[in-house]
Amino acid sequence: MVHFRREKYIAKGGPDGGNGGRGGHIILKGNRNLWTLLHLKYRKHVLASNGKGGGSALKTGASGKDVILDVPLGTIAKNAETGKVICEVLTHNQTIILTPGGRGGLGNTHFKSATNQAPLHAQPGEEGKEDWNILELKLLADVGLVGFPNAGKSTLLASVSEAKPKIANYAFTTLVPNLGIVSYHNSQSFVMADIPGIIKNAHKGKGLGHRFLRHIERNAVLLFMVSADSDDIMKEYQILLNECLTYNKELKYKQRLLAITKADLVDEELKELLLPNIPKDLPHIFISALTQEGIPELKNMIWKSLVGDEDEEF
């Protein structure tokens, strides 16, 4: 604001124009109680308000009201044009300014000097920033289920948690990731993510490809699942592992476990024949969600991988 002090007995006071307030920010805030971005699906435009102009007597204008968008943990913001990652929200109540409001202008009091004691100009505020961003969610889970379609991932999740994923005898039954909380003893638990089936060349986008491979990056432990009636268990495991590593080489540092599912379809003699082909350094177990064979042992194996405590058993 351009303003000069005018009071009784002070006819020619100096400049006292106040500064303008900044524009409102668009802020992302982590919320551990949210699991999806569906609440933002139809909110295409998010507008923060303008800052207010400065006043006399060096009064600063009010800042524009910020807009806070609650997002689930694991949300990444990308620039829609360049695809560059701007930020990611990882912790509860974490706040990140996604789009900053424009800076408020300076009142004429900032421009007074010995040679210009009555400045008649002020600095205008900056224009608000306008941009397009994409919010993308990468699931934060302790255990990610990795396997071909119909490997029994959804069946396992349904049997060990209260999750209700769609289960049917055809490929790509699971089209969206499902999360389930698996109870362990002493009121402990861990989060398991059922990720849609991976097929060969998924890293190139084939099948559901990149759309769901990204969720694997955020899991502490990768539980590879191969059906016991597979023609070659280790070949399928290697295909799955190769797809993961081709997509992101950093996944080689993740803890890996192997669950051979549908164990009720093979007898003990066949299991003994299959074991020599499995690497000794790869923790593995035969399980059946139908008969609950190996399920308690699988929970122990996962818990040990997560916390490294070999003394506790379920």
N, C-alpha and C positions, 0 to 999 in steps of 0.2 A: 504494500500500500504506500502511496505517496501522501504524507500528511505532515503538518507542522503543529507544534504545540501552541495552543492559543488559550490562555487563561487570564483571569483578572490580574491586572498589574504585570502580565507577561504578554506584551503585544506581539513580540517577535521571537517566540521560542524556536528552538532548533527542530530539525526533522525528527519525527517520532513514529514513522510508518512501520508497522509490524510485518513480520514474515508470514508468508502463506503456509498452510499446512500441506503435508505430503498427501499424495493419493493413497487409496487403500491398497493393501497387498492381497494377492491370492496365495493362501498358505495351505500346505499339505500337513496334516496332523495324523500321526500313527494311532490307530485304535485296535487294541488286541481283541476286541469283541466283534470285529467285522471280519468276514471271511471272503467276501466278494466285492466287486466294484459295481454291482447291479444298481445300487442306489444313485449312481452317477450316469447310468446308461443313457437316459433321456435328458440329461442336463448338458446340452451342447455348448451353451454360452454361459460363462461365469463373469459377472461384472462387479467390480468393486467401485465404491463411490469416490467422487472427487474430493480433494482437500478444500477447505474453506479459505477465503482471502484473509489477509492480515488486517488488524484494526489499528486505531490510534493508540497513543500511549504505549507503543512497543508491544501491543498485543499480538501474539502469534495465532494464526488461524487454526481451527481444529483439523486434525488429520482425517482423511477419508476412512470410512469403516472398512476394516479388513474382512475378507471372506475366507473362512476356514473350512476346508474340505477334509472330513474324516475319511481315512483310507485304511485298509487292512495292512498289517505288517508284511513286508515283501513287495510293496508297490514301487515300481520304477516309473519315472517321468522321462519321456523322450521328446525331442523336438520333432514335430510332425514332418518338417521339410527335410531335415538332414539325418534324422534317425539317431542323433547323438544323445547319449544318456545325460540328463541334466542332474538328476538326483535320485536317491532311493531311500525309502522310509523303512527302518529296521526295528525300531524300538517303540514301546508304548509311550504316547504323549510327545514323541519327537516332532518338532515343528520345523518345516523348511519353507522358505519363501520361494514359491515357484515363479510367480510373476510380480516383480516389485512395482509399487506405485510410483508415480512421477514425483520428483523432488519439488518441494515448495519453493516459491521465489523469495527474493530478499527485498525487504522494505527499503525506503529511501534513506533511512538512518545509516545504512551500511555504506552509503556513497558520499557521505559528507567528508570534507577535507579542509585544509587551511585555505585553499583557493576556491573551494566550492562549498560554502557553508549552508546553502539552501538547495540541495539537489532536487530537481523536479522529475526525476525518473526512478523507477524501481525495476527490479529484475523479475520478469515473468517466470512462472513455474514451468517445469518440464511437462511435455505431453505424456499422458499415460502410455504404458507399453501395451501393445496388442500382439498376441502370438497364438499359435496353435500348438498344443501339446497332446501327446498320447500317454495315457496311464495304462501301465501293463502290470499284471500281478504275477509274481512268481511265488508259488506256495512255499511257506515255511513249515516244514514237517521234519520230524525226527527220522522217519523211515519212509523211503519211497519204493513202491513196488514196480519193478521193471520186468516186462515180459511181453511175449507175443500175444496177440488177441486170443482169447479163450484159454489162457494159461491158468486161470483160477484166481486171479488177483481180487476181483470183486467178491468172489465167494469167500476168500480168506478174510477180507476186511469185514464182511458181514458177520462172520463167525466169531471174530475176536473183539468186535466193538458194536456200538449201537447204530452205526451207519447203515443206511438202507440203499446201497447202490443197485442199479438195475442189473439183473443177472439173467442171461439167456444163452442158448446154445448157438450163437452165431458171432462172427467177427465184429469188432468195434461196437460191442454192446455199450461200453463206457465211452461217452463222447465228451464228458467234462470231468475234471479231477474230483475225486471224493475224498474227504478227510474223515478219519475216525479216531477217537481217543481209546486207546487200548489200556485197560486196567491191569496193573501189576500189583504185587502184594505190598502190604504196609501203606495203602492209599497212594501208591505211586502210579504213574501212568506215562505213556508216550503217545505221540501223534503219528499216525500212519496215513500215507497218501496213496490212494489208488489212482495211478496215472494211466490214461488210455493206452492201448496196446501199441507196441513199436513193431514196425516191419522193416525188412531190409531196405536200405537207402532212405530211411526216415530222415537222416541228416541233410538230405537234399530236398526235403519237403514232401517226400512221397508219403501217401497215407495222411495221417494227421501231423506228421513231420515236426517242423519247428514249433508248431503251435503248442505242443505239449512237452517236447524235449527240454524246454527251458525250465520246467518245474523240477526236473531232476537236479538242477544245479544247487538248489537250496536245501536238499535233504542231507542230514548228517550221515545216514547209512543207506546204502542201496541194496535192497533185497531182490536179487534176480530170481525169477520164478520160471521154471521149465517143467512141462508136464512129464510124468514118468512114462507115458506111452509114446514119447517122442522117438523118432528114428535114431537120433544122435543128440544126446543131452548136451555134451560139451560143445558140439558144433553150434547148437542154438545159443548156448551161453556166449560163445565167442562172437557170434553175429550181434547179439544184443550189446555186448561190451564194446565192440568196434563202433557201433552206431553212436553210443554215448561218447566215446573218446574222440571220434571224428567231429562230432558236434562241438565238444569242448574238451580240450586236452587236460584241463585242470581236474576233470572228474577222476583221473587215475589216482588221485590222492584220497578219494573217498573210500571209507570202509565198505567192503563188498561181502555179501553173504549169498549163498545159493540155497533156495528151497525147491526141492523136487516134489511137485504137487501131484495130486491124484494117486497117492501111494497105495490106495485101496485097490487099484487096478493091477498091481504087480505083487507077486509073492516074494517071500524072503530070499529064495534062491536067486531070483532075477535081480533083486537089490544087491546081493553080494557080487554079482557079475558086473553091475554098473559102477560100483564104488572105485575099482582100480583106475578108471578113466578120469576121475575127478582129482584135480591137484590137491595135494595134502595141505597146502597153505591157504586153501579156499574153504572157510567154514561152510559146511553144508549139512542138510538134514532132509529126510523124507517126511512129508506131511500129507495129511488128508483132512480138509475142512469138513468133509462129510462124516467121517468116523472120529474126528478129533485126534487122530494119530499124530504124534510129534508136535502138536500145538503148544503144550506147556514148555517143551524143550526149545521150541522156536522162540517163545517169549524170553526165555532165559538167555538164549544166544543173542537176541537183539539187545536186551538190557545190558549185557556184558559189553557189547560193542559200543553202546552209548555212554556208559559210565565207567567201564573198565573195572567193575567190581566182580570178581569171580567167586566171592564167598556167598553172595546172595543167590538163592535159587527159588523158583516158584513151585 
